Amino acid sequence: MALQEDINYLHNWSIKNKMKFHPQKCKVVSVAHRLPPLLGILPFIQYIYFLGEIPLDYAENEKDLGVDINSKLNFNDQCERLFSKASQQFGLTKRTCHFVKDFKRRRALYLSLIRSQFEHCSPVWRSIHKTMTDKLESLQKQCIKWILSEEFYSYTSNEVYLRKCREVRILPLAKRFDYNDLILFYKIIYDLVPLKLPHYLNFYDGTCRLRTCHLDSLSLISSLKPRSNFVSETNKNNALYKSFYYRVHLQWNLLPLDIRAIKSLPKFKTEVLKILWKSILDDILDNSDCLVEEDLCDTFQ
């Protein structure tokens, strides 16, 4: 009933402003992990919502501002759609730009036409499951092979793939998603966007029972915990762990205090890029082989 009142309010607002909603383009999606059966007959009761006097249809999946929302809120449909769309765009780019041989031009084509598909609202829909992440990463591997004209080379080794990412100066997709997460989280922390932290996240107040505590005044503590006591790469099915605020507050706490305290967004982006590149390159590059910091700041994507 409360949701119906909101719909009525929006409907009346649209009439007053002569911007009527299209009922056939409005859908109802019931988001629930599991709905209890009713007397063993119906899976759940469908409350019929009305836009004016027209009932709204139910849907299992609906696109909202470019993001596919389904009843389980797992975004697998979104990832599959983006993978398919980016793959088609990659194939089209290779066919229509077959005459482009220059490394820099191919890199620019990839970033603007293909990798950009994964940039829109990635903090909302990104998958933290390894299977889906590897699938998206496999597409970038193919694109890097094309950029370097190495289609017949194998990038099966993770070390080889990271070296190639460093060579073309493109972050692995998983790290790029981490970067987008942290940038949005920074904007929320410093009130640069009209979003607020959830009630279960609070800044560390200085009280800790542990003798050695690495938390500081800009660290965030969650009053809610995932159901599973053991969380690993293969055990991340808890809805809280997959949520944006919970997963990113853990990454936020790992950043050095001097970086979290930066008040300039461009400078924060620069420092986060350095941190992400160092985290993936420390194991495979010698100090003498690393790029200078200016390159890390300005050219890595």
C-alpha positions as CSV (number, residue, x, y, z in Angstrom):
1,M,0.0,0.0,0.0
2,A,2.9,2.4,0.7
3,L,4.4,1.7,-2.7
4,Q,1.0,2.2,-4.3
5,E,0.8,5.6,-2.6
6,D,4.2,6.5,-4.0
7,I,3.0,5.5,-7.5
8,N,-0.1,7.6,-7.1
9,Y,2.0,10.6,-6.0
10,L,4.2,10.2,-9.1
11,H,1.2,9.8,-11.4
12,N,-0.4,13.0,-10.1
13,W,2.9,14.8,-10.4
14,S,3.3,13.7,-14.0
15,I,-0.3,14.9,-14.9
16,K,0.3,18.3,-13.3
17,N,3.6,18.7,-15.2
18,K,2.1,17.3,-18.4
19,M,4.7,14.5,-18.5
20,K,2.6,11.4,-18.3
21,F,4.2,8.0,-17.7
22,H,3.6,5.2,-20.3
23,P,1.9,2.3,-18.4
24,Q,3.1,-0.3,-20.9
25,K,6.7,0.8,-20.2
26,C,6.3,0.5,-16.5
27,K,7.0,-2.9,-14.9
28,V,6.9,-4.4,-11.4
29,V,9.9,-6.6,-10.3
30,S,9.7,-8.4,-7.0
31,V,13.2,-8.6,-5.5
32,A,13.4,-11.5,-3.1
33,H,16.0,-14.2,-2.4
34,R,13.2,-16.8,-1.8
35,L,9.5,-16.2,-1.5
36,P,7.5,-18.6,0.7
37,P,4.7,-20.7,-0.8
38,L,1.1,-20.0,0.1
39,L,-0.8,-23.2,1.0
40,G,1.3,-25.1,-1.4
41,I,-0.5,-23.5,-4.4
42,L,0.9,-20.1,-5.3
43,P,4.6,-19.1,-4.9
44,F,3.6,-15.7,-3.5
45,I,0.8,-13.2,-3.7
46,Q,1.2,-10.7,-6.5
47,Y,-0.1,-7.3,-5.3
48,I,-1.6,-5.6,-8.3
49,Y,-0.2,-2.0,-8.6
50,F,-2.0,0.6,-10.7
51,L,-0.7,3.6,-12.6
52,G,-3.9,5.7,-12.6
53,E,-6.5,3.1,-13.5
54,I,-4.2,0.8,-15.5
55,P,-2.7,-2.3,-13.8
56,L,1.1,-2.8,-14.1
57,D,2.6,-6.0,-15.5
58,Y,5.1,-8.1,-13.5
59,A,8.5,-8.9,-15.0
60,E,11.4,-11.2,-14.1
61,N,14.0,-8.8,-15.5
62,E,13.9,-5.2,-16.4
63,K,16.4,-2.6,-17.4
64,D,16.6,0.5,-15.2
65,L,19.0,3.3,-16.3
66,G,21.0,0.9,-18.3
67,V,21.3,-1.8,-15.6
68,D,19.4,-5.1,-15.8
69,I,17.5,-5.7,-12.5
70,N,16.1,-9.2,-11.9
71,S,14.2,-10.7,-9.0
72,K,17.3,-12.2,-7.3
73,L,19.4,-9.0,-7.7
74,N,22.4,-10.9,-8.8
75,F,23.2,-9.0,-12.0
76,N,24.3,-12.1,-14.0
77,D,22.0,-11.0,-16.8
78,Q,23.7,-7.6,-16.8
79,C,27.1,-9.1,-17.0
80,E,26.1,-11.6,-19.8
81,R,24.5,-8.8,-21.8
82,L,27.5,-6.5,-21.5
83,F,29.9,-9.4,-22.4
84,S,27.8,-10.1,-25.5
85,K,27.6,-6.4,-26.5
86,A,31.3,-5.8,-26.0
87,S,32.2,-8.9,-27.9
88,Q,30.1,-7.8,-30.8
89,Q,31.6,-4.4,-30.7
90,F,35.1,-5.9,-30.7
91,G,34.3,-8.0,-33.7
92,L,32.9,-5.0,-35.5
93,T,35.9,-2.9,-34.7
94,K,38.3,-5.5,-36.0
95,R,36.4,-5.8,-39.3
96,T,35.9,-2.1,-39.9
97,C,39.4,-1.0,-38.7
98,H,41.5,-3.8,-40.1
99,F,43.7,-1.2,-41.7
100,V,44.7,0.3,-38.3
101,K,48.0,-1.1,-37.3
102,D,49.3,1.6,-35.0
103,F,49.5,0.5,-31.3
104,K,48.2,3.8,-29.9
105,R,45.3,4.0,-32.3
106,R,44.2,0.5,-31.6
107,R,44.4,1.2,-27.9
108,A,42.3,4.3,-28.2
109,L,39.7,2.3,-30.2
110,Y,39.5,-0.3,-27.5
111,L,39.1,2.1,-24.6
112,S,36.5,4.2,-26.4
113,L,34.4,1.6,-28.1
114,I,34.8,-1.6,-26.1
115,R,36.1,-1.1,-22.6
116,S,33.7,1.8,-22.1
117,Q,30.9,-0.7,-22.2
118,F,32.0,-1.9,-18.7
119,E,32.3,1.6,-17.2
120,H,28.6,2.5,-16.8
121,C,27.4,1.9,-13.2
122,S,30.0,-0.8,-12.6
123,P,29.9,-0.3,-8.7
124,V,26.2,-1.4,-8.9
125,W,26.4,-4.4,-11.2
126,R,30.0,-5.7,-11.0
127,S,30.3,-9.4,-10.2
128,I,32.6,-10.6,-7.4
129,H,32.4,-14.2,-8.5
130,K,35.6,-15.5,-10.1
131,T,33.9,-17.3,-12.9
132,M,32.1,-14.2,-14.2
133,T,35.1,-12.0,-13.6
134,D,37.4,-14.3,-15.5
135,K,34.9,-14.4,-18.4
136,L,34.9,-10.6,-18.7
137,E,38.7,-10.6,-18.3
138,S,39.0,-13.0,-21.1
139,L,37.5,-10.5,-23.5
140,Q,40.1,-7.9,-22.5
141,K,42.8,-10.5,-23.1
142,Q,41.6,-10.9,-26.7
143,C,41.5,-7.2,-27.2
144,I,45.1,-6.7,-25.8
145,K,46.3,-9.4,-28.2
146,W,44.7,-7.4,-31.0
147,I,46.2,-4.1,-29.8
148,L,49.7,-5.8,-29.8
149,S,49.1,-7.8,-33.0
150,E,49.7,-11.0,-31.0
151,E,46.4,-12.9,-31.8
152,F,48.3,-16.2,-32.0
153,Y,50.1,-15.8,-28.6
154,S,48.8,-17.4,-25.4
155,Y,48.1,-15.3,-22.3
156,T,47.1,-18.2,-20.1
157,S,49.6,-17.3,-17.4
158,N,48.4,-14.6,-15.1
159,E,51.9,-13.1,-15.0
160,V,52.1,-12.9,-18.8
161,Y,48.7,-11.2,-18.9
162,L,49.7,-8.6,-16.2
163,R,52.9,-7.9,-18.1
164,K,50.8,-7.3,-21.3
165,C,48.5,-5.0,-19.4
166,R,51.5,-3.0,-18.2
167,E,52.8,-2.9,-21.7
168,V,49.6,-1.4,-23.1
169,R,49.0,0.6,-20.0
170,I,45.5,-0.7,-19.3
171,L,44.4,-1.9,-15.9
172,P,43.0,-5.5,-15.6
173,L,39.2,-5.2,-15.5
174,A,39.0,-6.5,-11.9
175,K,41.3,-3.7,-10.8
176,R,39.4,-1.2,-12.9
177,F,36.2,-2.1,-11.1
178,D,38.0,-1.7,-7.8
179,Y,39.1,1.8,-9.0
180,N,35.5,2.8,-9.9
181,D,34.3,1.5,-6.5
182,L,36.8,3.5,-4.6
183,I,36.2,6.7,-6.5
184,L,32.4,6.5,-5.9
185,F,33.0,5.7,-2.2
186,Y,35.4,8.7,-1.9
187,K,32.7,10.9,-3.3
188,I,30.2,9.6,-0.8
189,I,32.6,10.0,2.1
190,Y,33.3,13.7,1.2
191,D,29.7,14.6,0.2
192,L,30.5,15.0,-3.5
193,V,27.4,13.1,-4.5
194,P,23.9,13.0,-3.0
195,L,24.5,9.6,-1.3
196,K,24.9,8.8,2.3
197,L,26.7,5.9,4.1
198,P,24.3,3.2,5.4
199,H,23.5,3.1,9.1
200,Y,25.7,0.1,9.7
201,L,28.9,1.9,8.7
202,N,30.5,4.3,11.1
203,F,33.9,5.8,11.5
204,Y,36.3,4.2,14.1
205,D,35.9,5.9,17.4
206,G,39.2,4.8,18.9
207,T,38.0,2.0,21.2
208,C,39.3,-1.4,20.5
209,R,40.0,-4.5,22.6
210,L,42.9,-5.7,20.5
211,R,46.4,-4.8,21.7
212,T,47.5,-4.0,18.1
213,C,44.8,-2.1,16.1
214,H,45.6,-0.7,12.7
215,L,42.4,1.3,12.5
216,D,42.4,5.1,12.4
217,S,40.0,8.0,12.4
218,L,39.1,7.5,8.7
219,S,38.6,3.8,9.0
220,L,35.0,2.5,8.8
221,I,33.5,-0.2,11.0
222,S,30.5,-2.3,10.0
223,S,28.0,-3.2,12.7
224,L,26.7,-5.9,10.4
225,K,28.6,-9.0,9.5
226,P,28.1,-11.7,6.7
227,R,26.4,-14.8,7.9
228,S,29.3,-17.0,7.1
229,N,32.2,-16.8,9.5
230,F,34.6,-17.8,6.8
231,V,34.6,-15.7,3.6
232,S,36.8,-16.6,0.7
233,E,36.9,-16.3,-3.1
234,T,34.7,-19.4,-3.3
235,N,32.4,-18.5,-0.5
236,K,30.9,-15.1,-1.2
237,N,27.2,-15.9,-1.5
238,N,26.1,-13.7,1.3
239,A,24.1,-10.7,0.1
240,L,25.8,-8.4,2.5
241,Y,29.3,-9.3,1.4
242,K,28.3,-8.7,-2.2
243,S,26.7,-5.3,-1.5
244,F,28.6,-2.2,-2.6
245,Y,29.0,-0.5,0.8
246,Y,30.2,-3.5,2.7
247,R,32.8,-4.8,0.1
248,V,34.2,-1.3,-0.6
249,H,34.6,-0.2,3.0
250,L,37.0,-3.1,3.4
251,Q,39.1,-1.8,0.4
252,W,38.8,1.7,1.8
253,N,40.3,0.7,5.1
254,L,43.3,-0.9,3.3
255,L,44.3,2.4,1.7
256,P,47.0,4.4,3.6
257,L,45.6,7.2,5.8
258,D,47.4,9.9,3.9
259,I,45.6,8.9,0.7
260,R,42.1,8.6,2.4
261,A,42.7,12.1,3.9
262,I,43.2,13.7,0.5
263,K,40.6,16.4,-0.1
264,S,41.2,16.7,-3.9
265,L,39.4,14.2,-6.1
266,P,41.9,14.3,-9.0
267,K,44.8,13.8,-6.6
268,F,42.9,10.9,-4.9
269,K,42.4,9.3,-8.3
270,T,46.1,9.6,-9.1
271,E,47.1,8.0,-5.8
272,V,44.6,5.2,-6.1
273,L,45.9,4.3,-9.6
274,K,49.4,4.1,-8.1
275,I,48.2,1.8,-5.3
276,L,46.4,-0.5,-7.7
277,W,49.3,-0.8,-10.1
278,K,51.8,-1.5,-7.3
279,S,49.5,-4.2,-5.9
280,I,49.6,-6.2,-9.2
281,L,53.1,-5.3,-10.4
282,D,55.2,-5.8,-7.2
283,D,55.2,-9.6,-7.7
284,I,56.3,-9.5,-11.4
285,L,58.4,-6.4,-11.9
286,D,61.8,-5.3,-10.4
287,N,62.1,-1.8,-9.1
288,S,64.3,-0.9,-12.0
289,D,61.7,-2.1,-14.5
290,C,58.8,0.0,-13.0
291,L,57.5,3.0,-14.8
292,V,58.0,6.4,-13.3
293,E,55.2,7.7,-11.1
294,E,54.2,10.4,-13.7
295,D,53.5,7.6,-16.2
296,L,51.4,5.8,-13.6
297,C,49.4,8.8,-12.9
298,D,48.7,10.2,-16.4
299,T,48.6,7.3,-18.8
300,F,47.4,4.1,-17.1
301,Q,43.7,3.5,-17.5
